Amino acid sequence: MYLYDSLASILSDIEGKSTSVIQLVEYHLERIEEHKHLNAFIEIYTTEAREQAKLVDQKIKEGKAGKLAGMVIGLKDNICYQEHQVSAASKILDGFTSLYSATVVQRLLEQDAVIIGRLNCDEFAMGASNETSFYGPVLNAADATKVSGGSSGGSAVAVQADMCHAALGTDTGGSVRQPAAFCGVVGLKPSYGRVSRHGIIAYASSFDQVGPITKSVEDAALLLEVIAGKDEFDSTVSSVPVAEYSKNLAFNGKARIAYLSETLESEGLDPEIKASMLKNMDLLRKDGHIVEEAHFPYLDYVVPTYYILTAAEASSNLARYDGVHFGYLSPNANDLERTYKKSRTEGFGLEVKRRIMLGAFVLSAGYYDAYYAKAQKVRRLIRDNLNDILTNYDFILLPNAPTTAWKLGEKMEDPVVMYLADIFTVQASLAGLPAISIPVGDHSNGLPIGLQLIGRKFEEENLLAFSKTLLHLNK
C-alpha cells in the first residue's frame, strides 16, 4: 500500500482490484497505531470503520456507491456524530455522547465515506498550536518537537501522516488553513454560509465554518461539493446553488492576482516564506497571469478586532456549559452558585477561560461601545477593503502564517504572541470570504510552507481551480 494523493487514484486501484475499502481501513488503522505518539486521534472507531468498509465494498460491487466511496475520513472533535462521543477537546464535555449527527456528517455518510475516528484539536477550537487540548498537544509528523498548528491540528496531522485519507476541521480565524500550512497539506475555508454549522460545537457563530483538509485540491473540491448547500437546520446557510466543484477544476484564461504589500513587508515574516511568495509571484507572471500590489491598511487591527469579536461570541456560546444540563459536574459543588463556579472553573482550560472573561468584559456595560461596537465597525472596514480589492482582482495571494511550525511550548507563556500567529488568516474570516492553503515546498528547517489564496464570496469554484494551477506551477 502506498500513500494515495487523491480519491481518484484510490478508485482506480479498487476498480483494478488491487485494493478494497476494507484494505484501506486496515492500512489506516496500522498507520494510526504506528503514529499514536503524534496524539492526532482521541478515539478510533475500529470495529465500526471495518463494518462500514465492508458495506461500501459491497455497494461498489453493485454499482450503487456514493461519491465518497473509498474515502476514509476523520472528524475534528467539535463535530457531532450520533451515538458517538464529542468533547471539543475539553474536560467540561469529557464523556458526552451526541444525540444527533451534524449535517456535514450526515452528508458524508450518505455518500459512503468511512469515518475512522475523532481527531484532537485545541479546546473549543481556541488556539493556534493544538496545545490547549484537554487530551494533550498534537505533534507535527514532519518534526515531533514542533506544533501541528491549530485549532484543527489533529485533522492536519492525521492527513499528513496518512492516518486517514482526508479530514474535516473547522476554521474560525485560520484553524483549517494554518495547520494545513504547517503540515504540508491542502486546507480550505469556505465562504461563511456555504456549509451548515448544524451539529458543530460553536466557538464564534459569525465566523465558524467547516472545511476539508486533504492531500489534493481535487479531494477538497469533492468534499466541499458533498457538504455544502442549504440546510433546514441552519438559517445562516446560503441558498446560492452548489457547483460541481470537482468537475470544474480547469481554470480558463489568465487571472488577475493582488498581493498585499503590508503582509509581504511585515517585520515578523520569515525571510524564506517571503522568498516563497516572491517566487510564486514570478511563476504566475511567467505563466501569463497579472500579479500586482494592493494595499490593506488595516493589518495592525485585524488581530485585536478578531479577538474582541470572537471572544464576545464565545462568552455567549459557552454559557450553556454550566455543570447542570450536561457535561462535567464538579464533585466540590454543594449548591447552585458553587455548581456553576466550580464546574466551569475546573472544566474549562486556561485559554478558554481567558477568552470567556475577555468576551464578558467587552460586552459589559461601559465597555460595549468602546470595544465590541468599535470592533464591528472595523470589521466592516476590513470586509469592504478586501471586497474592493476583489472587484479589480480575481484572487488575493498572501502568506498563511509569519513562520513555519514553532517548537512545542514556545509561545504558550504569552497569549498575545500566540494570537499574532493569526495575522494573515483572520482577514478572510472577518470578511466571510473563501480562502485556501496550498503547500508550495519546504523551508530550510525541513518544515512545510503553505501559501494562501483568498477568493470572492461563494466563488469557491474559481478558487479551487486556480489553486490547482498554482500547485501545478510548483511541481
C-alpha positions in Angstrom: 0.0 0.0 0.0 1.3 3.5 -0.8 0.1 7.0 0.0 -2.7 7.9 -2.3 -2.8 11.6 -3.3 -6.4 11.6 -4.4 -9.7 9.6 -4.2 -9.5 9.2 -8.0 -6.3 7.2 -7.6 -7.9 5.0 -4.9 -10.9 4.3 -7.1 -8.6 3.3 -10.0 -7.0 0.7 -7.8 -10.3 -0.5 -6.4 -11.6 -0.9 -9.9 -8.4 -2.8 -10.8 -9.0 -5.0 -7.8 -5.5 -4.2 -6.4 -7.1 -2.8 -3.2 -10.5 -2.5 -1.4 -12.1 -0.2 1.1 -11.6 -2.8 3.9 -7.9 -3.0 3.0 -7.7 0.8 3.0 -9.2 0.9 6.5 -6.8 -1.8 7.8 -3.9 0.2 6.3 -5.0 3.4 8.0 -5.5 1.6 11.3 -1.9 0.4 11.1 -0.8 4.0 10.4 -2.7 5.2 13.4 -1.0 2.7 15.7 2.4 3.5 14.2 1.9 7.2 14.8 0.0 7.2 18.0 2.8 9.2 19.6 1.6 12.2 17.5 -1.7 12.2 19.5 -3.8 13.1 16.5 -6.7 10.8 17.4 -8.8 11.0 20.5 -10.9 8.0 19.6 -10.7 5.3 16.9 -13.8 3.7 15.5 -12.0 0.4 14.7 -14.9 -2.1 14.6 -17.4 0.4 13.1 -15.0 1.5 10.4 -14.4 -2.1 9.3 -18.1 -2.7 9.2 -18.7 0.5 7.1 -15.9 -0.5 4.8 -17.4 -3.9 4.1 -20.8 -2.3 3.2 -19.1 0.2 0.9 -17.1 -2.6 -0.8 -20.4 -4.3 -1.5 -22.0 -1.1 -2.8 -19.1 -0.6 -5.2 -19.6 -4.2 -6.5 -23.2 -3.5 -7.1 -22.6 -0.2 -8.7 -24.5 1.7 -6.1 -21.7 3.5 -4.2 -21.8 7.3 -3.5 -19.3 10.0 -4.4 -17.0 9.4 -1.4 -16.8 5.6 -1.6 -13.2 4.7 -0.9 -12.5 7.8 1.2 -11.5 7.1 4.8 -12.0 10.3 6.8 -11.6 11.7 10.3 -13.7 14.2 12.2 -12.5 17.1 14.4 -13.7 16.6 17.9 -16.2 19.5 17.7 -18.3 17.9 15.0 -21.2 15.9 16.4 -21.7 12.3 15.3 -24.8 10.5 16.6 -24.2 8.0 19.4 -20.5 8.9 19.4 -18.6 11.0 22.0 -17.8 14.6 21.2 -16.0 16.9 23.6 -14.4 19.8 21.7 -11.2 18.5 23.4 -12.5 19.9 26.8 -12.8 18.4 30.2 -16.2 20.0 30.5 -17.6 17.7 27.8 -15.5 14.6 28.5 -17.6 11.5 28.1 -20.5 13.4 26.4 -22.3 11.4 23.7 -24.1 13.3 20.9 -27.8 12.6 20.3 -27.6 13.6 16.6 -25.2 14.0 13.7 -24.0 17.3 12.2 -25.4 17.9 8.8 -21.9 17.6 7.3 -21.5 14.1 8.9 -24.9 13.0 7.6 -23.9 14.1 4.1 -20.5 12.3 4.3 -22.3 9.1 5.3 -24.9 9.4 2.6 -22.0 9.5 0.0 -20.4 6.4 1.6 -17.4 7.9 3.3 -15.9 5.7 6.0 -15.4 7.6 9.3 -12.5 6.2 11.2 -12.4 8.3 14.3 -12.4 11.7 16.1 -9.5 14.0 16.0 -7.7 16.1 18.6 -8.0 19.9 18.5 -7.5 23.0 20.6 -10.1 23.2 23.4 -13.3 24.6 21.9 -11.2 25.3 18.8 -9.4 28.1 20.6 -5.8 28.0 19.8 -3.2 28.2 17.0 -1.0 25.3 18.1 -3.2 22.4 19.3 -1.6 22.8 22.8 -4.8 23.8 24.7 -6.5 20.4 24.3 -7.5 18.5 27.4 -6.0 15.4 25.7 -2.6 16.9 25.3 -0.8 18.5 22.3 -0.7 17.1 18.7 2.8 16.7 17.4 3.8 17.6 13.8 4.7 14.5 11.8 7.5 16.4 10.0 9.2 17.1 13.3 7.7 15.8 16.6 9.3 18.6 18.6 7.1 21.1 16.6 3.5 22.1 16.9 0.9 20.9 14.4 -0.9 24.3 14.2 -4.4 24.8 15.4 -7.0 24.5 16.1 -7.6 21.6 13.7 -4.1 20.2 14.4 -5.3 16.6 14.8 -7.1 16.8 11.4 -4.0 18.2 9.6 -1.5 15.7 11.2 -3.9 12.7 10.5 -3.8 13.5 6.8 -0.1 14.5 6.8 0.8 11.1 8.4 -1.7 9.2 6.2 -3.7 8.0 9.3 -6.8 8.8 7.2 -7.1 10.0 3.6 -8.9 13.2 4.5 -10.4 15.0 7.5 -12.9 17.7 8.4 -11.8 20.6 10.5 -13.4 24.0 11.4 -12.0 27.4 10.6 -12.9 30.4 12.7 -9.8 32.5 12.2 -7.4 30.2 10.3 -8.0 26.9 12.1 -8.0 24.8 8.9 -5.6 26.9 6.8 -2.8 27.4 9.4 -2.4 23.7 10.5 -2.7 22.7 6.8 0.3 25.0 6.0 2.3 23.7 9.0 1.7 20.1 7.9 2.1 20.4 4.1 -1.5 19.6 3.1 -4.4 21.4 1.5 -6.8 23.2 3.8 -10.0 25.0 2.6 -12.1 27.5 4.5 -15.4 28.0 2.5 -17.3 31.3 2.4 -19.3 32.0 5.5 -22.7 30.5 4.9 -21.5 27.9 2.3 -21.6 25.0 4.7 -24.1 24.2 7.5 -22.9 24.7 11.1 -25.7 22.5 12.4 -24.1 20.0 14.8 -20.9 21.9 15.1 -20.0 22.9 18.7 -19.9 26.7 18.4 -17.0 28.9 19.2 -17.9 32.1 17.4 -21.1 31.8 15.4 -20.5 34.6 12.9 -17.1 33.1 12.0 -17.2 29.3 12.3 -17.0 27.3 9.0 -16.4 23.6 8.4 -13.7 22.9 5.9 -11.8 19.9 4.4 -8.2 19.0 4.9 -6.9 16.9 2.1 -3.8 15.8 0.1 -5.1 17.3 -3.1 -7.3 20.2 -4.4 -9.4 17.6 -6.2 -10.4 16.0 -2.9 -11.0 19.3 -1.3 -13.4 20.2 -4.2 -15.2 16.9 -3.9 -15.7 17.2 -0.2 -17.0 20.7 -0.4 -19.4 19.6 -3.2 -20.8 17.0 -0.8 -21.0 19.0 2.5 -22.0 22.4 1.1 -25.5 23.8 0.5 -28.8 24.8 2.0 -29.8 23.1 5.3 -33.2 23.5 7.1 -31.4 23.2 10.4 -29.2 26.3 9.9 -30.8 29.6 8.8 -27.4 31.2 8.1 -26.6 28.8 5.2 -26.9 30.5 1.8 -29.3 29.2 -0.9 -26.7 30.0 -3.6 -26.5 26.8 -5.7 -23.6 24.5 -5.0 -21.4 24.0 -8.1 -19.9 20.6 -9.2 -16.6 21.8 -7.9 -14.8 18.5 -8.6 -15.8 18.6 -12.3 -14.7 22.2 -12.9 -11.1 22.3 -11.9 -9.7 23.7 -15.1 -9.0 27.4 -14.7 -9.7 29.2 -18.0 -7.9 32.3 -19.1 -5.4 34.3 -17.1 -6.0 35.6 -13.6 -5.5 39.0 -12.0 -3.9 38.5 -8.6 -3.3 41.0 -5.9 -0.7 40.7 -3.2 -0.9 42.8 0.0 2.2 44.8 0.3 1.7 45.2 4.1 1.8 41.4 4.5 4.9 41.0 2.3 6.8 43.7 4.2 5.6 42.6 7.7 8.5 42.6 10.1 7.6 39.2 11.5 7.5 37.4 8.2 10.1 34.7 7.9 12.6 35.6 5.0 12.2 32.1 3.4 8.4 32.4 3.4 8.7 35.9 1.8 11.1 34.3 -0.8 8.5 31.6 -1.5 5.9 34.3 -2.0 8.1 36.2 -4.4 9.0 33.0 -6.3 5.3 32.1 -6.7 4.5 35.6 -7.9 7.2 35.2 -10.6 5.9 31.8 -11.6 2.4 33.3 -12.0 3.7 36.2 -14.1 5.7 33.8 -16.3 2.5 31.8 -16.8 0.8 34.9 -18.2 -1.1 36.0 -15.1 -1.2 39.5 -13.8 0.2 40.0 -10.3 0.1 43.5 -8.8 0.4 45.2 -5.5 -2.7 46.1 -3.5 -2.9 47.9 -0.1 -4.5 46.7 3.0 -4.1 49.5 5.6 -5.8 47.6 8.5 -3.2 44.8 9.1 -2.4 46.1 12.6 -6.1 46.0 13.5 -7.1 42.5 12.3 -6.0 40.5 15.3 -7.5 42.8 18.0 -10.7 43.1 16.0 -10.9 39.3 15.6 -10.2 38.5 19.2 -12.7 41.1 20.6 -15.5 39.8 18.4 -14.8 36.1 18.7 -14.3 36.3 22.5 -17.6 38.1 22.8 -19.4 35.4 20.8 -17.6 32.7 22.8 -18.6 34.1 26.1 -22.2 33.8 25.0 -21.9 30.4 23.3 -20.1 28.8 26.2 -22.6 30.0 28.8 -24.5 26.8 28.4 -21.8 24.6 29.9 -22.8 25.1 33.5 -22.5 21.6 35.1 -26.2 21.2 35.3 -27.6 20.4 31.8 -24.8 18.1 30.6 -21.0 17.5 30.8 -18.7 17.9 33.7 -20.1 18.4 37.2 -17.7 19.4 39.9 -17.6 17.0 42.9 -17.0 20.0 45.1 -20.3 21.6 44.2 -22.9 21.7 47.0 -25.3 24.5 46.0 -26.3 26.2 42.7 -23.8 29.0 42.8 -20.9 26.7 43.6 -22.1 24.3 40.9 -21.7 26.9 38.3 -18.4 28.4 39.6 -16.7 25.1 40.4 -17.8 23.2 37.3 -16.8 25.9 34.9 -13.5 26.7 36.7 -12.5 23.1 36.8 -14.0 22.1 33.4 -12.5 24.8 31.2 -8.9 25.2 30.4 -6.9 28.4 30.9 -7.2 29.7 27.3 -10.9 29.1 27.2 -11.4 30.9 30.5 -9.2 33.8 29.3 -11.4 34.3 26.2 -14.7 33.9 28.1 -13.5 36.6 30.5 -12.4 38.9 27.7 -15.7 38.4 25.9 -17.7 39.2 29.0 -15.6 42.3 29.6 -16.0 43.7 26.0 -19.8 43.1 26.2 -20.2 44.7 29.7 -21.9 48.0 30.4 -19.5 50.9 29.9 -17.2 48.9 27.6 -19.5 47.7 24.9 -19.2 50.8 22.7 -15.5 51.2 23.3 -14.7 47.7 22.3 -17.4 45.4 20.8 -19.2 48.1 18.8 -16.0 49.6 17.6 -14.6 46.2 16.5 -17.8 45.6 14.5 -17.2 48.9 12.6 -13.6 47.9 11.9 -14.8 44.5 10.7 -16.9 46.3 8.2 -13.9 48.4 7.0 -11.8 45.2 6.6 -14.6 43.5 4.7 -15.1 46.5 2.4 -11.4 46.9 1.7 -11.0 43.2 0.7 -14.1 43.3 -1.4 -12.9 46.4 -3.1 -9.6 44.7 -4.0 -11.6 41.7 -5.3 -13.6 43.9 -7.7 -10.4 44.5 -9.6 -8.7 41.2 -9.0 -9.7 37.5 -9.1 -7.7 36.5 -6.0 -5.5 37.8 -3.2 -2.2 36.0 -2.6 -0.7 36.1 0.9 1.2 34.0 3.4 -0.6 31.7 5.8 1.5 32.4 8.8 4.6 34.5 9.6 6.7 31.4 10.3 6.7 27.7 9.9 5.6 25.5 12.8 7.3 26.5 16.1 8.6 24.5 19.0 6.2 23.0 21.5 5.7 25.3 24.4 7.5 28.2 22.7 4.5 30.6 22.6 2.3 29.3 25.4 3.6 31.8 28.0 2.5 34.9 26.1 -1.1 34.7 24.6 -0.6 37.9 22.6 2.4 36.3 20.8 0.3 33.3 20.0 -2.6 35.4 18.8 -0.3 37.2 16.3 0.3 33.9 14.6 -3.2 34.5 13.1 -2.3 37.8 11.5 -2.5 36.6 7.9 -5.6 34.3 8.2 -8.1 36.3 10.1 -8.8 38.8 7.2 -10.7 36.2 5.2 -12.6 35.2 8.3 -13.6 38.7 9.3 -14.8 39.3 5.7 -16.6 35.9 5.3 -14.5 35.1 2.2 -13.3 31.7 1.0 -9.6 31.0 1.4 -7.3 28.1 0.8 -3.9 27.0 2.0 -1.8 25.1 -0.5 1.7 23.5 0.1 4.4 25.1 -2.0 7.6 23.5 -0.7 9.8 23.1 2.4 11.7 25.6 4.5 15.5 25.0 5.1 14.4 23.8 8.5 12.6 20.9 6.9 9.1 22.1 7.7 6.4 22.7 5.1 5.5 26.2 3.8 1.9 26.9 2.7 0.7 29.9 0.8 -2.9 31.3 1.0 -5.3 32.4 -1.7 -8.5 34.4 -0.9 -11.3 34.5 -3.4 -14.7 36.2 -3.9 -17.6 35.2 -1.7 -19.2 31.9 -2.9 -16.7 31.7 -5.8 -15.0 28.6 -4.4 -15.2 27.0 -7.9 -12.7 29.6 -9.3 -10.6 29.5 -6.1 -10.2 25.7 -6.3 -9.5 25.7 -10.0 -6.8 28.4 -9.7 -5.3 26.7 -6.6 -4.7 23.6 -8.8 -3.0 25.8 -11.3 -0.7 27.3 -8.7 0.1 23.8 -7.3 1.0 22.7 -10.8 3.4 25.6 -11.3 5.2 24.5 -8.1 5.9 21.0 -9.4 
